Amino acid sequence: MLKELTGSRKKEYDVTIFQTPVFRENKGYRQVYRLSIKGMNHEECLTSVFSQFNVPDRMPCDFSGRFLSTGDILYIDEGRRGQYYYQLKSGGWKKINRIHIR
């Protein structure tokens, strides 16, 4: 009920998906797709992107990559608030350093 009274403040996140040309490689990440997602926090944003890009009917027509899978990287840009990189591991999304993208 408190959420209803205060109103939810969803922010718009600029998200970029990075994938390697060949599945299971760990070098040579390239930008595959860029989009804007609304969410309350990074977790909600990551979940939304994962669910959108793992269902064929929900994928955008101009998406040229493959399904999101282990090893893929999402970059969330918040402008002046910072830049964050997350890699999909077997246990979920893990925050990583930018150095992993070459």
C-alpha positions as CSV (number, residue, x, y, z in Angstrom):
1,M,0.0,0.0,0.0
2,L,2.9,2.4,0.7
3,K,4.1,1.9,-2.9
4,E,0.6,3.0,-4.1
5,L,0.7,6.1,-2.0
6,T,4.2,7.2,-2.8
7,G,4.2,6.1,-6.4
8,S,6.8,3.9,-7.9
9,R,9.8,5.8,-9.4
10,K,11.0,3.8,-12.3
11,K,14.1,5.1,-14.0
12,E,15.0,4.6,-17.6
13,Y,18.3,2.7,-18.0
14,D,20.4,2.6,-21.2
15,V,21.3,-1.0,-21.7
16,T,23.8,-2.5,-24.2
17,I,24.2,-6.2,-24.8
18,F,27.7,-7.6,-25.6
19,Q,28.2,-11.1,-27.0
20,T,31.1,-13.0,-28.5
21,P,30.8,-14.1,-32.1
22,V,31.1,-17.7,-31.1
23,F,29.2,-19.2,-28.1
24,R,31.5,-19.9,-25.0
25,E,34.4,-17.7,-26.0
26,N,35.7,-15.4,-23.4
27,K,37.4,-12.8,-25.7
28,G,36.2,-10.6,-28.5
29,Y,33.0,-9.2,-27.1
30,R,31.1,-7.0,-29.5
31,Q,28.0,-4.8,-29.1
32,V,25.0,-6.7,-30.3
33,Y,22.1,-4.5,-29.3
34,R,21.2,-1.3,-27.4
35,L,17.9,-0.4,-25.8
36,S,16.2,1.6,-23.0
37,I,14.5,-0.3,-20.2
38,K,12.4,1.1,-17.3
39,G,12.9,-0.4,-13.9
40,M,13.2,0.3,-10.2
41,N,16.8,-0.9,-9.9
42,H,19.5,-2.9,-11.7
43,E,18.1,-6.3,-10.7
44,E,14.7,-5.5,-12.2
45,C,16.4,-4.2,-15.3
46,L,18.5,-7.3,-15.7
47,T,15.5,-9.6,-15.2
48,S,13.5,-7.7,-17.8
49,V,16.3,-7.8,-20.4
50,F,16.9,-11.5,-19.8
51,S,13.2,-12.4,-20.1
52,Q,12.9,-10.3,-23.3
53,F,15.9,-11.8,-25.1
54,N,15.2,-15.4,-24.2
55,V,11.7,-15.7,-25.7
56,P,11.7,-15.6,-29.5
57,D,8.4,-13.8,-29.8
58,R,9.6,-11.0,-27.5
59,M,12.9,-10.3,-29.3
60,P,13.0,-7.2,-31.5
61,C,13.1,-7.7,-35.2
62,D,16.4,-5.9,-35.6
63,F,18.2,-8.0,-33.0
64,S,21.1,-9.8,-34.6
65,G,22.5,-11.7,-31.7
66,R,21.6,-15.1,-30.1
67,F,19.7,-15.9,-26.9
68,L,21.3,-14.5,-23.8
69,S,23.4,-17.2,-22.3
70,T,26.2,-17.8,-19.8
71,G,29.1,-15.4,-20.4
72,D,27.1,-12.6,-22.1
73,I,27.6,-9.1,-20.7
74,L,25.1,-6.3,-20.1
75,Y,26.3,-2.7,-19.7
76,I,24.0,-0.3,-17.9
77,D,24.8,3.4,-18.4
78,E,23.3,5.8,-15.9
79,G,25.2,8.9,-17.2
80,R,26.7,10.8,-14.4
81,R,25.7,8.2,-11.8
82,G,28.0,5.6,-13.3
83,Q,28.5,2.8,-15.6
84,Y,27.9,-0.8,-14.6
85,Y,28.8,-4.1,-16.2
86,Y,27.1,-7.4,-15.4
87,Q,28.1,-10.9,-16.7
88,L,25.7,-13.8,-16.8
89,K,27.2,-16.7,-14.8
90,S,25.7,-20.0,-13.9
91,G,24.4,-18.6,-10.6
92,G,22.9,-15.4,-12.0
93,W,24.2,-11.9,-12.9
94,K,27.5,-10.9,-11.4
95,K,29.0,-7.4,-11.4
96,I,32.3,-7.3,-13.3
97,N,35.0,-4.7,-14.2
98,R,35.1,-3.1,-17.6
99,I,38.4,-4.8,-18.3
100,H,36.6,-8.0,-19.4
101,I,35.4,-6.4,-22.6
102,R,38.1,-6.2,-25.2
